[in-house]
Amino acid sequence: MAADGLLCWNCGKPTGITGRVARSDSCESCLADLRCCRGCRHFDPTRRAQCRETVEAPIKDKEKNNFCDFFQMRNVIKGPGGISTQTDSKDDRRKGFDDLFED
């Protein structure tokens, strides 16, 4: 997380939030809801219900705030090519790399 707090999943600008994200929190710059599927580290468009967790009822609007118990902030990184997201931890990425070379 950046020194300025959580970065918005939509525009990449600092939100000033350093703790938990409340359901009512939104980005001051683009007004995007922050506690939503698109702002969650479990969001994965390639998975069933677009989530890495086993959800009972899929959430239809991924960009609106919701009450999902699995919500965890997504790490948003600003780089030279714009914003990107980092959903896996360093250990998860290392394991994925190592798995490529297993027999």
Secondary structure, 3 states (H helix, E strand, C coil): CECCECECCCCCCECCCCCCCCCCCECCCCCCECCCHHHECCECCCCHHHECCCCCCCCCCCCCCCCCCCCCECEEEEECCEEEEECCCHHHHHHHHHHCCCC
